[in-house]
Amino acid sequence: MEKNDYEIFQEMFLTEGWKKVIEDLEQLREINNDLQSTHTLEMLYKNKGKLEIIDILLSLETTAEMAKTEEGSNLEWWSDVSS
């Protein structure tokens, strides 16, 4: 990651579009977290994968902020989040 990548992310986090994405992801998390509608093992694993991706996106702002404030951080936090 480049040093100015945090500023790019920060700018994105302040947009109405990002706020709408977060709102939609929170709704999707609730829908996919309902075990009563999960009837097969395949559906369970599919929902688990969806939830992992949703959680990565929902925590992106916090993760970026933590990476920025860590002493000596070189902003290579994306590899930690995406693994």
N, C-alpha and C positions, 0 to 999 in steps of 0.2 A: 504494500500500500504506500502511496505517496503521502507526504506530510500534509498536503492540502486536501487529502481525501476526507479528513474529519470535517473540514469546513463545508465540503460538498454535502456530506451526510447531514450535518447540522442544518444547512439550508433546506434540505429536503424534509427533515423532521418538523419544520415550522410551517409547512404548507398545509392547506386545507385538504389536498389530495391524500397526504400521508395520514392525516387524522381520520379520514374516511376509510382508508385501507385498514388502519388499526381497529376501527369500530367493526368493520366487516369481519376481520380475522377473529375478534373476540366472539362474535356471533357464531362463526364457523367452529371455533373451539368448543362451544357449548353443544352444538349439533353433533359433532364427531366424538364427543366425550360421553355420549349416551349409550351405555351398554345394552339397554333394553332393545334398541333397534339394530343391534349387531347379532345376526343370526348364524353366521358361519365363522370359522377360524380365519378364512381368507379376508372377510370383512373386518375382523378384529385387527389383523396385521395391516390392512390398508388404512384403517382409521388411525392406528398407531403411527404410521409413517406420516399421515397428514398432520397429526398433532405435533410431531417433532418439527416439521417444517413451520407450522404456525407459531410454535414457541420460539423458534429461531428468529422469525421476523418480529414477533412481539417484543423480544428482548434486544433487538438490534440497537435501539437508541441507548439503552442502559449500558450495553456492552461497549458501544463506541465511547460513551462518556467515561466509563471506567478505564478504557485503554488510554484515553487522552490524559487522564489525571494520574495514571501510574507513573511513578518516577522512572525516567529512563525508557519509557515506552517508545517503540518505533512504529506504533500503529499497525503492527502485523497481527491484529486481533481477529481478522476475518477467518484465518485458517483455524483458530480455536473454535469459533462459532460454527463453522461449516463442517467440522469433523464429527 
